[in-house]
Amino acid sequence: MVLVSVIIPVHNAEEWLEECLESVVNQKVDPEMLEVSIVNDCSTDRSSNIIQQKAAIMKNKGIRVIYTENNGQSGRGCGYAKNKAIKQSSGDYLCFLDADDIMKQDKIQIQLHHAQTFKEPVLIGSNFERIPADSTQRFTQWHQSLSGEKLRTQRFREITLAHPTWFMHREVWERVGGYDESFPGCPEDMIFFYKWIELDGKISKVPETLTVYRWHKTATSYSIHRNRLMQVKVAHFEAMILSEVHEFTIWSVGRDGKKFFMSLSDASKNKVKAFCDVTKIGTDYMDHKNRRKIPIIHFSDATPIVAVCVALNRGLANGEIGEFEKNLATMNWTEGTDYWHLV
C-alpha cells in the first residue's frame, strides 16, 4: 500500500538528477510504501534519459514510479509541475524533493513518524544542509534558528519552513487548492505557505537535518524578483495583521522601509501613523500619491503595532548584537503581538 508520494518537478536538471533520485532509493523505509511522482517540464537536456534509467532501478526495488512529460514549446513552471505530480500520485502523505536537491536517508522515516503524531493535517519542515557550504550563510543560519512559535511570528521575513524540506498530509494541498500556476517564476511556495497559514493550518518542524539544499544561479528560487516576493509578503501581512488594526508604525525610513510602504495598498498606507528611526527625526515622509505627510519619530517614541523593516544581524559575526537589536530590546515589546519583522 502506497503511503508516501515523493513529488519531484524536473526542468533541465541533468547535472544533479542522478544523485537526487538515488537519494529516494536509499530511504530507510519499506519501498512498497513509497511511490515517486515525476513531472518533466519541457527539459531539453538528458533529464528524461536519466529519469527512465533510475525509474527502472526504483521499480526493481519495489518503489512505484509515475512519470509524465510536458513536451510543449516551453516549461509551464514549478507550480504546474508540482500540481501535476500530486494529481497523478496516490499517497496519503506528500514528500517534496527538488531535482537539484538530495534527501538524507532518514528523511521520510522521521517526518512520516512526526506527521502521524498529529490528529489534524500538518505541514512539516526540517533543518537542511546548504551546498556550497559558504552560500547564503545569513539565510541558512536564520532558518536553522527557527522553531516553535517563531515559525509563525517570523514568517513575514521569509518562508520559515524551507520548501525543499516540506512533508505534508495530502489534505494540506487539497485545502489550499494546490500551487499557484500563474506564470513560470511565480513564488508558488510562498503563496502556498501563506494560504495555509490564513486557513489556520498547523505547521511544525523537526530539528534533524534531512535535506541537502543546493544553491546555484540557475535555481528557480534565484530567478524570482525581490519585488514580487515583497508583494506576496505584504498581501499576507495586510490580510492577517493590518486588517485588524486602525494604525501602525514602520520602523525604518531607509530603503527597506520605503519599499515596504510603497508595496502597501492605499488603505494600508493611510493606516501608517509614523515612521520611526534614529535619523531624520522631526522631519516628514511625503506620501505624494495620497498627498499626506507622515512624521518621522525616534524609535523610543513608537508604539505598537510596528512593522520592522530593518534587517537583523546585518554584517555581524555570530553571537554579536548590533545597535538595532539593542534598540529593539529596550522597547520590551513582544514579537508577534507588538511588532513583526518584514525583512
MOPECOR-V454518 format. One record per residue. N is the residue number from 1. RES is the residue in one letter. D_CENTER is the distance of its C-alpha to the mean C-alpha in whole Angstrom. Layout:
n-><N | N>
res-><RES | RES>
d_center-><D_CENTER | D_CENTER>
//
This chain:
n-><1 | 2 | 3 | 4 | 5 | 6 | 7 | 8 | 9 | 10 | 11 | 12 | 13 | 14 | 15 | 16 | 17 | 18 | 19 | 20 | 21 | 22 | 23 | 24 | 25 | 26 | 27 | 28 | 29 | 30 | 31 | 32 | 33 | 34 | 35 | 36 | 37 | 38 | 39 | 40 | 41 | 42 | 43 | 44 | 45 | 46 | 47 | 48 | 49 | 50 | 51 | 52 | 53 | 54 | 55 | 56 | 57 | 58 | 59 | 60 | 61 | 62 | 63 | 64 | 65 | 66 | 67 | 68 | 69 | 70 | 71 | 72 | 73 | 74 | 75 | 76 | 77 | 78 | 79 | 80 | 81 | 82 | 83 | 84 | 85 | 86 | 87 | 88 | 89 | 90 | 91 | 92 | 93 | 94 | 95 | 96 | 97 | 98 | 99 | 100 | 101 | 102 | 103 | 104 | 105 | 106 | 107 | 108 | 109 | 110 | 111 | 112 | 113 | 114 | 115 | 116 | 117 | 118 | 119 | 120 | 121 | 122 | 123 | 124 | 125 | 126 | 127 | 128 | 129 | 130 | 131 | 132 | 133 | 134 | 135 | 136 | 137 | 138 | 139 | 140 | 141 | 142 | 143 | 144 | 145 | 146 | 147 | 148 | 149 | 150 | 151 | 152 | 153 | 154 | 155 | 156 | 157 | 158 | 159 | 160 | 161 | 162 | 163 | 164 | 165 | 166 | 167 | 168 | 169 | 170 | 171 | 172 | 173 | 174 | 175 | 176 | 177 | 178 | 179 | 180 | 181 | 182 | 183 | 184 | 185 | 186 | 187 | 188 | 189 | 190 | 191 | 192 | 193 | 194 | 195 | 196 | 197 | 198 | 199 | 200 | 201 | 202 | 203 | 204 | 205 | 206 | 207 | 208 | 209 | 210 | 211 | 212 | 213 | 214 | 215 | 216 | 217 | 218 | 219 | 220 | 221 | 222 | 223 | 224 | 225 | 226 | 227 | 228 | 229 | 230 | 231 | 232 | 233 | 234 | 235 | 236 | 237 | 238 | 239 | 240 | 241 | 242 | 243 | 244 | 245 | 246 | 247 | 248 | 249 | 250 | 251 | 252 | 253 | 254 | 255 | 256 | 257 | 258 | 259 | 260 | 261 | 262 | 263 | 264 | 265 | 266 | 267 | 268 | 269 | 270 | 271 | 272 | 273 | 274 | 275 | 276 | 277 | 278 | 279 | 280 | 281 | 282 | 283 | 284 | 285 | 286 | 287 | 288 | 289 | 290 | 291 | 292 | 293 | 294 | 295 | 296 | 297 | 298 | 299 | 300 | 301 | 302 | 303 | 304 | 305 | 306 | 307 | 308 | 309 | 310 | 311 | 312 | 313 | 314 | 315 | 316 | 317 | 318 | 319 | 320 | 321 | 322 | 323 | 324 | 325 | 326 | 327 | 328 | 329 | 330 | 331 | 332 | 333 | 334 | 335 | 336 | 337 | 338 | 339 | 340 | 341 | 342 | 343>
res-><M | V | L | V | S | V | I | I | P | V | H | N | A | E | E | W | L | E | E | C | L | E | S | V | V | N | Q | K | V | D | P | E | M | L | E | V | S | I | V | N | D | C | S | T | D | R | S | S | N | I | I | Q | Q | K | A | A | I | M | K | N | K | G | I | R | V | I | Y | T | E | N | N | G | Q | S | G | R | G | C | G | Y | A | K | N | K | A | I | K | Q | S | S | G | D | Y | L | C | F | L | D | A | D | D | I | M | K | Q | D | K | I | Q | I | Q | L | H | H | A | Q | T | F | K | E | P | V | L | I | G | S | N | F | E | R | I | P | A | D | S | T | Q | R | F | T | Q | W | H | Q | S | L | S | G | E | K | L | R | T | Q | R | F | R | E | I | T | L | A | H | P | T | W | F | M | H | R | E | V | W | E | R | V | G | G | Y | D | E | S | F | P | G | C | P | E | D | M | I | F | F | Y | K | W | I | E | L | D | G | K | I | S | K | V | P | E | T | L | T | V | Y | R | W | H | K | T | A | T | S | Y | S | I | H | R | N | R | L | M | Q | V | K | V | A | H | F | E | A | M | I | L | S | E | V | H | E | F | T | I | W | S | V | G | R | D | G | K | K | F | F | M | S | L | S | D | A | S | K | N | K | V | K | A | F | C | D | V | T | K | I | G | T | D | Y | M | D | H | K | N | R | R | K | I | P | I | I | H | F | S | D | A | T | P | I | V | A | V | C | V | A | L | N | R | G | L | A | N | G | E | I | G | E | F | E | K | N | L | A | T | M | N | W | T | E | G | T | D | Y | W | H | L | V>
d_center-><31 | 27 | 25 | 22 | 20 | 18 | 17 | 17 | 17 | 19 | 20 | 22 | 21 | 25 | 24 | 22 | 22 | 25 | 23 | 20 | 23 | 25 | 22 | 22 | 26 | 26 | 24 | 26 | 27 | 30 | 29 | 30 | 28 | 25 | 25 | 23 | 22 | 21 | 21 | 22 | 22 | 25 | 25 | 28 | 28 | 29 | 26 | 28 | 31 | 28 | 27 | 30 | 32 | 29 | 29 | 33 | 32 | 29 | 32 | 35 | 33 | 32 | 29 | 29 | 27 | 26 | 26 | 26 | 26 | 25 | 29 | 28 | 29 | 25 | 22 | 20 | 17 | 14 | 14 | 17 | 17 | 15 | 17 | 20 | 19 | 19 | 22 | 24 | 23 | 25 | 23 | 22 | 19 | 16 | 15 | 13 | 14 | 13 | 17 | 17 | 15 | 18 | 18 | 20 | 23 | 22 | 19 | 20 | 22 | 21 | 18 | 20 | 23 | 20 | 19 | 23 | 23 | 22 | 24 | 21 | 18 | 15 | 12 | 12 | 10 | 12 | 13 | 13 | 16 | 15 | 18 | 20 | 20 | 20 | 17 | 15 | 16 | 15 | 11 | 12 | 15 | 13 | 10 | 14 | 15 | 13 | 15 | 16 | 16 | 14 | 11 | 12 | 14 | 12 | 9 | 10 | 10 | 6 | 3 | 6 | 6 | 5 | 5 | 9 | 10 | 9 | 13 | 14 | 17 | 18 | 19 | 15 | 15 | 18 | 18 | 15 | 17 | 15 | 13 | 14 | 16 | 17 | 18 | 17 | 14 | 12 | 9 | 9 | 6 | 5 | 9 | 9 | 7 | 9 | 12 | 12 | 12 | 15 | 17 | 17 | 15 | 15 | 12 | 13 | 13 | 16 | 17 | 18 | 17 | 16 | 14 | 16 | 13 | 15 | 15 | 17 | 18 | 18 | 14 | 13 | 10 | 13 | 15 | 12 | 14 | 13 | 16 | 14 | 10 | 13 | 14 | 11 | 11 | 15 | 15 | 13 | 15 | 18 | 18 | 17 | 19 | 21 | 23 | 24 | 26 | 29 | 28 | 26 | 26 | 24 | 24 | 24 | 27 | 25 | 23 | 20 | 22 | 24 | 21 | 19 | 22 | 23 | 20 | 21 | 23 | 27 | 27 | 24 | 26 | 29 | 28 | 27 | 30 | 30 | 28 | 29 | 29 | 32 | 33 | 35 | 36 | 38 | 37 | 35 | 32 | 33 | 31 | 34 | 32 | 33 | 36 | 35 | 35 | 33 | 34 | 33 | 33 | 33 | 30 | 33 | 34 | 30 | 30 | 27 | 24 | 23 | 20 | 19 | 19 | 20 | 18 | 18 | 20 | 21 | 23 | 24 | 25 | 23 | 25 | 26 | 26 | 26 | 28 | 25 | 24 | 28 | 29 | 26 | 27 | 31 | 29 | 29 | 26 | 24 | 20 | 18 | 22 | 24 | 21 | 17 | 15 | 14 | 14>
//
